[in-house]
Amino acid sequence: MARLLDVRNLETRFYTQDGVVHAVNGVSFHVDEGETLGIVGESGSGKSVTVLSIMRLIPSPPGKITNGEVIFEGRDLLKIDEEEMREVRGNRIAMIFQDPMTSLNPVLTIEQQITEALELHLGMNHQQARRRAIELLKMVGIPAAEQRIDNYPHQFSGGMRQRVMIAMGLACNPRLLIADEPTTALDVTIQAQIVELVKRLRDEIGMAIIWITHDLSLLAGLADRIIVMYAGQVVESAPTADIYRNPRHPYTIGLLQSIPRLDEKRRERLAPIEGLPPDLIDYPQGCPFAPRCRFAVERCFEEDPPLEKVGPEHEAACWVKPVGQEVLAAWRAAVLES
């Protein structure tokens, strides 16, 4: 499968009055054509800043991309000029944001917001763009699209607004769609509908997807591969099945332990990850997860482990690298006894 996006050693900093925030710290990953990559981690782990850096949407000041390469279709997006980057945004790479109400312009109709990209990137006239916009609204499941296209965002429900955002993202047939927690503000039923919609459109159009979430369970039937981020770093990367069957980083194991299981015969108490993420201004010397880790040894507080292979296509950044299923079984037994 051909490589579409290759992110190498990406670093992003925010220069504030309180100090330098180490938001993204040497992140590397890739996305192949037609692949779905899941990026998971708790709030503050650097997921959104990573993809905003890829899109060169980091506010400057205070933010700055200080190192790395973002190779997309053979070009380093960090080195091209702003005019070339505008040709990429919304055209070759599209992005769906977390809250559609703040992403959609409240004083413009849905037609105006979808047709703008079609006229700018594809050179359509207004009638052509309107017809295409109606097709897109139908594609994402909005009923009476011919009438609803003239409505304003406040006339749509939250789930329908997110469908509009997806239609806008797909307008120019992008090679890569980035979805930044697009279902977080929606109820569970609508979340499932949006995920199924994106999966169907991915299969029909053949685009690659980066799906960002804090909910590891959501990626089970969606992603081909998953990278787990913590404190601005990638701590584990593997095919989706390997992440669930044999997690090798303590943070990944902790995330899995906090997910309710539907296949258990008896109820178990969920095991939370104790403690808080590190202060990214006062960045720790060793492994950033060490103060919260049940397996930490002395070396963990002194040296930050590199991302190393622990299996075919499986990498983990951990000096201990506990065997996931054995640990999960032991934790379950300990929870039942307590």
N, C-alpha and C positions, 0 to 999 in steps of 0.2 A: 504494500500500500504506500502511495507516495506521501511524502512529508509536506504538510501544508503550513504549519506554524512551528517555529523552533525558538523557544525563549531560553537564553543562556545567561546565567549569573546576573540576573536583574536585581538592581538595588535602587530603592527609592527612599528619600529622606524628607522630613518636614522640619524646617528651621523656625522654631517658635521662641517666644520670650523665655520659656522655661527650660529650653534646651533642644537638642536635635532628637527628633523622633525617628527611630530606626524601623520604619514601617515594613519594608520589604528587604530581605537580607540574603542575597545570592540565590534567588529562585531560578531553577531550570526545569523545563518540561517541554514536551512537544505534543502536537495534535496532527494526526494523519487525516487525509481526505476522507470525508464521510464518517469520521469517528466521533463518538461522544465522550468527552472527558469531564468527569466530575471533580470539582474542587470543594473540599469540605474542611470545616474548622469552626471554632466558636467565634463570637464577635471579637474583633480586634486581632485576628490571626493574620490579616494581610490579604485576604482573598480579593476583596473589592479593589483595594489599592493596586494589586498586581494587574488586574485586567484594565483598570483605568490607565495604568502606566503603558500597557500594550497599545491602548487607543490614543495615547498622549493627551489625556484629559485631566491630568493632575494639575490643580490650580497652582500657578507660579507667580509671585510667592504665595505661600511659604514652601510649597512642594518642589522637589527637584529629583529627576532620575539621574543618579550619580554614576551608574555603571550598568553594563550589560548590552546584549544584542536581542532584537526581536525580529527574526527572519521570517517574513511572510511572502510567499510566492517569489522567493529569491531575493527580496529586498529587505534591508535593515530599516524598519519603520522608525527607529530612533535617529536615523541619519538623513532621511529625506526632508525636504522643506515643507512648510505648513500647507502650501497649495496642493502638493502631491498627497499629503496626509488627508486633506479634505476629500480627495477623490477616493481614498480607501474607506473612510468612515461612512457608514450608511450605504455603501455600495458593495465593496468586497467583504467588509466586516461590519456586521450590524450588532446592536446591543439592545437588550430589553432590561429596563431598570426595575428596581424592587417595588416602587410605589408609582403606579401609573398616573395617579392624580397630580403628583408633583412633576411628572415627566411630560404630561400633555399640557399644552397651552390652553388655559380655561377660556380665553376670549376668541379662539379660532375654532371653526368647525372641524369635524373629523376629516372632511374632504380636503380642506386647506392643508392639514397637517400631513396627510398621506401623499397628496399630489406634489408637494414641494420637492420631495426627494426624486420622484419620477421625472419631473420636469428638469431638475438640476443635473441628475446623473445620467438619465437615459434620453434626454432631449425630446421628451414627448410634448405635444401641445396639450392645452387644457382638457379638451374632450377625450383625447386618448388617455390622459392621466386619470380622469374621472372614471372612465370605463374600467381601467385597470384597478383602481381603488375599490370599486364595487366588487370586482372579482375577488380581490384579496379579503374583503369583509365576509363574503360568502365562504371563502376557503377556510376561514377561522371560525365559522359557525355563528355569525351574527345574523339573525333573522331580519327579513325586510330590509336588506342592505341598501336598496335603491332609495328608501326614505331615510334610514338611519344615518346615511353618510352626511346629511346636512345638519345633524344634531351637534350639540356641544358636549364636551366630556362630562359635565355634571348631569347630563340626561342618561348616562349609562351607569349600570351597577359596577361594583369593583371587578367582578369577573369579566364583564364585557369590556371594561376599559383595558384590562390586561390583554384580552383578545385583540383589541385595536392596536395595542403596542406590538403584539406579535405580527399583525398585518403590516405595520409600518416597518418592522425589522426585515420582513420578507419581501418588501416592495421591489427591491432591485436584484432579487435572486442572489443573495450573498454567498460566498464560499464558506464563511464562518459566522455563526450566530453565537453571541455571548449573552447568556441569561443570568443576570445577577440577582439571585434569590427572588425570582418572579412570582412565587406563590406564597411568600411569607405573610402578606397582609390578607390572604383569602382563607375562607373556611375550608375544612378538609375535603368536602365534596367537590368544591370548585377547584381546589388544588389538583385533585385526581383528574378532573376534566382537562385542565391546562397541560398537565404532564402527558396525558394520552394524545392531546392535540399536537403537542410539539413532536412526540414520537412519530405520529402519522405523517406530519409535514416533513420531518427529517427523512423518512423512508421514501416519500414521494419526490422530494426535491434533491436529495442526496447531499445536503450540506453537512459540514462538521459543526459540532456544538461544544461549547464550554458551559457547563451548568454549575453555578456556584450555590452552595447551600450550607447551612449549619446542621441539617438533618440527614445523617448518614443513611437512614432507612429509605429515604426518598430515591436514592440513586440505585437501589438494588436492581430494578427493572429498566433503568434508563441508560446508565453509563456503561461504556466498554472498559474504561479504566478510571481509576480514582487516585487523586493525590490528596494527601492529608497535610494541612498547613497548621503550624503553631508558631506564634511569635514571629511572624514574617518569614518563616522558613518552611521548606518541604521536609516533613519528617518521615513520610512513607509514600511510596508510589508503587502501584501494582494493578494488574487486571482486577476487575470488580469481584470476581469469584474468589480470588486469593485474599482480598481484603477481608471478606466475610468468613472464609474458611480458616485462614491462617494469618491473622494480623501479627505483625512482628515489632510494632512500636508500642510502648505502654500507653501513649495517648490514644492511639487507634483502639486498643483494647478497652480503654476507659470509655470511649465513645460508644462502642458496641455494648458495653455493660449497662449503659444508660438508656438503651432502646428496649421498650416493652416487647416481649416475645409472644406471638399468637399460637405457637406450636407447643408451648410448655403445658404439661398435664396439671401442674399445680402452680399457683401464683408465687412469684418471687419478688422480693423487694429489689427495686432498682438500685444500682450501686453508683452514686455520684462521684465525679472527680473532685476530690477535696482541693481547697485552696483557690487562688486567683492567678490569672495570667501575669507574666512579668511586666514591669514598667518599661516600655520601649524607649524611654528617655535614658534611664539608668540601666542599660542593657547588661544582662548577667554575663559573667566570664565563661562559665561552662555551658552545659546543656540547659536551655531555657526552661525545659520541663522538669528538671531534676528536683526542685523543691516540692513538686506535687506527685512525684513518682514513687511507687511502692518498691521499685526494683533498683533504685539509684545506689551506686557505689561511689567511693571517694573520687574516682576519676571523672564521674559525671559533673561534679562541681568545679572541676579544674579545666577540662577541655570540652569544646563543643564537637560532638561526633560528626563525621562527614556522612553523606548519603552513600551507602555501600550496598552491593548486590547481596541478597540473601536467598535468591532463587531466580529461575527464569523470569525475566521482566519484572522482578520484585526487588525493590530497594527500601532500606530503612536506615534512619540516622539515629543509631542507639549503640552504646557500648555493650549493653547486656543482651539485647535482642531476644526477649523471652518468646518461647514458642506459644503462639496465640491460643490454640484450642486447649492445651493443657492448663494455661492460666485461666481461661474462661471457665473451665470445668471446676477448678479449685475455688475460684471466686464464687461461683454459684453454690458450691457446697458450704462455703463459709457464711454466705448470706442466709442460707436455710437454717444453719445451726444457731445463728445469732438471734 
